[in-house]
Amino acid sequence: IIDKEHLLKTLKSGKRLRVKLGFDPTGPKLHLGRAIVLWKLRAFQDLGHQIVFIMGDFTGQVGDASDKQDMRQGLAQAEIEKNLKHYKEQAAKILDIDKAEIHRNSEWLNKLSFKEFIAIAKHFTSQQMIQRRNFKERWDQAKPIGLHELTYPILQGYDSVMVKADLELGGYDQLFNLKVGRTMQRIFGQQPQDIMTTQMLYGLDGRKMSTSWGNVINILDSPEEIYGRIMSMKDSLVEDYLKLTSQLPLTQARGIMNNLKNKKINPKEAKSILAEAIIKLYYNQALAEKAKKNFEQVFKEKKLPAKIPVFKTKETALAILDLIAQSGLANSKSAAKRLVVQGGVSLIEKGKESRVTDWQGIIKLKDNMILKVGKRKFAKIKITK
């Protein structure tokens, strides 16, 4: 927290704060890592403060370099619009959207002239920007640092000026950008915002959370998908996920971890508690229990799920990569190819399962044939006329 003493004093004064949080729409779905900060924003909303949620449609075209080891190119406007399509609805699963102040930062950044930007930029030096950790690492490794990347913190800081933020929230990787926001507010004669950062959440495999790596859980994922992904996560991550994603009271989360360390429960039991808590948070208890039952049926009893999504097609034969992608069991053909090569794709017919090994293969389709991808994804094929 920066400045903790000032923030405590302000909170005790009873002042209604303007609490800001912004996300660039780098993907169409919000994952549990971003949900951590959204829940903190909701906590301030529940205490009566005015929350300000900013969708970075302008800054998304620049690209935030925070914690990135390679130069960011930013996103095209069309991709940003596609990603933003359901952002507000997803945020509404956590925030009281009707009482929130919602903005796109293009509202003011599209109006910022180059002359005005240069006047602001004079208050900063290249050294200030390049000294941030990941830029320094890139510099030492002779990796490119885009000139546009150096402008990003200034643009994000300008958001704080325009919404007159009293407090800005963000993940720990955002600390540099948030501190620039304080400087920007001083330039414009405003009281510098206080800052609160949250702990970063690692992906399910222990690496940095990344949609492209597939190691995330999205808040719109189905209960079955959430349950299965939690059960597949590394044991070492259970504690952080309990603390950061479940909204369980800390005393309860610590009790679970103590029982795990004292071997009163095993990691699978702890993960099951975690999975149910997360599903209950975004859906309800009944669906959490159903997801648990479905998981046990598939993995413990080696049975097929009670309900399998149906993939309807007029084709009697399809390339395996097309079949996987069109049935929705992979996001792209490249992802589908990777799954086949890794041995994660099979076909089930009349109870007999056979692995698909040729990623260039053509599959002759039959009614009620089941496509299995990984351990948890299924699609029943229905040929229509």
N, C-alpha and C positions, 0 to 999 in steps of 0.2 A: 504494500500500500504506500502510495506517495500522494500527499503528505498525510501520514496517519494521524498525527496530533491535530492537524487542521480539520481533517475529515471528522474525527470524533467530536471536536468542538462544534462543528457545523451541525452534525446530527443531533447533538444534545440541545442545540438552540431551537430545534423544532422547525427549522427551515425546510420547505419542500424543495428537494433537489431535482435538477434535470439530469437524469442518468442516461448516458449514451452508450450504445453498443452498435457496431457496424460490421457487416460481413460483405465480402465480395462474392458474387455468385459464380464461384469457380466450378460448381457442379449443380445438377438439378435437385440434389437431395441434401438435407441437413443430417449430419451424423452425430453420434453421441458425444464426440469431442466438442463440437460446437454447442451442443445442448447444455453442457456444463455451465457455460457463461450465460446462456439464455435463462437457465434456472436461477442464477444469481440475479439477473435482471428482474425476473419475476418476484424474487424475494423483496427487492426494493419497491416494486410496484405494489405488493401486498402491504408494505409499510406506509403507503400513501404518497410515494414520490412519483414524479412524472417521468416515465421511461420514454426514451427516444431511440427507435430502431431504424438504422440506416442501411439501405441496400446499395452496395457500391457498384452501381451500373457504369459510372464513369471511371472510377479507380480500377475496376475490373479490366478495363481496356489497357491500363498501364501495366498492372501486375505487381503484386506485393512481393518484395524480395525477402521478407522475414523468414529466416531459417532455411533459405533456399541455397543450394550449392551450385546451381547453374543459372544462367541469365533467364529472367522471365520475359516472355514475349507478349503477355496479355491476351485477352480474348477478343474475338470479333463481336461486333454489336449484335449480330443475329444469334450467336451462341449465348450471349448474356441474356437476351430476351427469352430464349428457350429455357435457360436455367432458372430465370426469375418467375416463370409461369406459375409455379405452385409454392413459392417461397413463403408468402404471407400465410397461406393455409397451414404450412408446416410449423411456422413460428407460433401459430394460434393454438397448437397442441400444448404449448407451454405458457405463452403470454396471454393476458386478457387484451386481445387485439383492439377491441372497441374503445379501450381506455388508453391505448398506446399512441404515441405520435410516430407516424411512419413516413420516411422520406426516401427518395432516390437521390444520391449526391450529384447527379447530373442537373438537378434543379438549380444549383448555384455554380457548379464547376463548369457547365456549358457557358455560363455568362462571364466567367473570369477571363479577362483579356490578357493577352501576352504581356502587355505593358504592366498590368497589375501584378502578374506573376513574377516578372523580373524585379519589381519593387520589393516583393516579399522575399525573393531568393537572395537579395543582397544581405539579409540578416543571417545567412548561413554560409558555411564554408564547405568545400569539397572534403576537407579532412574530417569534419564532423560526421559526414555521411559515410565516408569510407572506413572510419574507425569502428563501425558496428561489426560485430564478431564475424558474421558470415561473409561480409565484404572483405574483411582483412584476410580471411582464409582464402578467398578467391584470388585476392591480390598476390598473396604469397605463392599460390599454385599457378600463377599466370593465367587464370581463367578470366573470361571477359566480364566486365561490370557495365551494364547498359546505362547510358546517360539518363534514359527515361526512368530507370530504377531509382536513381538518386532523387528524383522529383516526388516519388510516391509518398514519403512521410510528410512532405509539405502539403500535399493534396489532402491526405487524411486529417492532418492537423487543421486544415481550413474548414473541414466538416465541423470540428469542435467550435470554431469561431462562429459559424453560421447558425448552429443550434444553441449557442451559449451554454455549453455543457458545464455542469458543476462537478461531475464525476464521470469518468470513462472506464468501462470494463473491457477486458480482453484476455486472451490467453497469454502465458508468459512470453511467448515468442513475439508478442506485439509491444513489448515494453519500450523499445526504441521509438516506434511510431507514436505511442501514447505520450511519451516525454516531449517529442517534437510538438505535439498538440498544445502542451503547456506553454512552450515558447511562442507558438503562433498566437495564442490568446494574449500574451503579454504585448506582442507587436501591435495588436489591435486594441490595446487598452482594457482588456478584460482580466478578471481575476483568473489565474491559471487553474485549470481543472485538477481535481484530485484523481488519482489513478488506483485501480484495483485489478490485479492480474490473478488468474487462476492457474492451478497446476495443469500441465500438459498431459494428455491421455495418449498412451501408446496404442498402436493397432493390435489386433488379436494375436499377431505373430511376434510381437515384441519390437517391431520396427516402427518408425514414424507412421502415424495414421495417414493413409493415402487411398483415395477412391480407386486410383489406377492400379494399385496393388491388391485391391479387393480385401483388405484387412480391416474394414470398417463395419459398423452396424449403424444403419440409418433409422431415424425415428419412424419412417414410413414402412420399414420392412415388416413382413407378416409376423405374427406371433411365433409361428413354427420356425421361420428363418432366424429370428432373434434368439430363440431358445437353442437351436442347433449351433449357432455361431458362438454363443456363450460357452456351451459345453465343449467346443473345440479349441477354446483359447488356452494359452499357456498358463499353467498353474500359478506362476509368479505374478501374473497380472490381476489375480482375483481381488487382492486387497485394494488396489487403486480403483478398480471398477466398482467395488462395493462402496467405497468412500465417495467417488465422484459421479457415478451415473445412476445409482439406485434410489436416491432420496430417502434411504433408510436412515433412522436416527444414528448418529455416530456411535452411541453406546451399543446399539444392536450390531452395527457393522464390526465394531471392535470385538464384541462377544463372539461373533462368527469366526473372526480371524484367530482369536485365542483358542477356540475349540479346534480349529484346523491345525494350529501349531502344536497343541497338546494331543493331537491325534484322536480327539473325541468324535470328529467327523472327518471324512476324506474329501479331497478336492472336488470330486464329482458332486457331493452333497452341497458343498459351499457354492459351486457354480449353479446348481439347480435353484437354490434360494435366490441367488443373484438374478438368474434369468427370469424367475417368476416375478421378482420385484420390478424389473425393468418393463416387462410386458404389462403388468398391472398399472404402471405409471402411464403408459401410452395407449393402453386398451382397457382391459378390466380383468378381475380375478378369474372369471369363468374361462376366458380365452387363455389365460396363463396356465390354468390347470389342464385345459384341452391340449395345449402345446406340449406340456410335460408328458401327458399320456401318449400323444402321438410319437414323441421322441423315443419313449421307452418301448413302444410297440415296434418301431422300425429298428432300433439298435439292440435292445435286449432280447426281444423275441424274434428278431430277424424277419418281421412281417412288413408288408407294404403299408403305407399310410392308409387310414380309413377313407380319406378323400384326396384324390389325385386330380390336379388341374387337367382339363382336356384340351388338346391341341387339334383343332379342326383344319383339314386341308383337302383340296381336290386332287392333289398329286398322289400318284401310286409309287413314286420313287423320288428321293431327294438326296443331294449330297449331304453327308453327315454334318458338315459345318453349317449348311443352310438349315438343316433340321434343328440343330441345337439353338441357333440364333433366332429362327422364326418362332420356335416354341417358347422363347423367353427364358431359357435356362442359361444363357450367357449373354453378355451385353454386346458382343461383337463376334465376327468370325475369327478374328485373331485370338480372342479369349477362348473361343470354342476349340481352335486348333491346339492351344496350349493345354487344355483339359484332356483332349484325346491323346496327345503325346505323353502326358503324365499318367495315362492309364486311368483317368477318372470318368470315363464314359462307357456305358454298357446298355444293352437292349434286353428287355425281359419279355419272353413270349411263352405263354402256357406254363408259367412258374419257373421257366429255365432262364438263367441270366448268362449272357455272353458279352465279353468285353470287346469294345471297338478299338482296333489298333491302327487302322489306316485312316489318317485324317483327310485323305483324298477320296475315300470310298463313297460309293453310292448305296444308299439303303433302300431296299424294297419294302415299302410300307404296308402294314396290315392293320385292320381294325383291332383295337384293344392292345396293340403292341405298346409296351411302356419304355420310354426313354429315361434313363437314370444318369444324372450328372452329379459327380461328387457323391457324398454320402446322404445328402438331404433333399436333393432336387429331383422331382419326377414330373413326367408329362405323359398322359395317356393319349395315344393317337386315334383320331376318329376321322375316317375318310368319308367325305361328303360328295354327293353327286352334283 
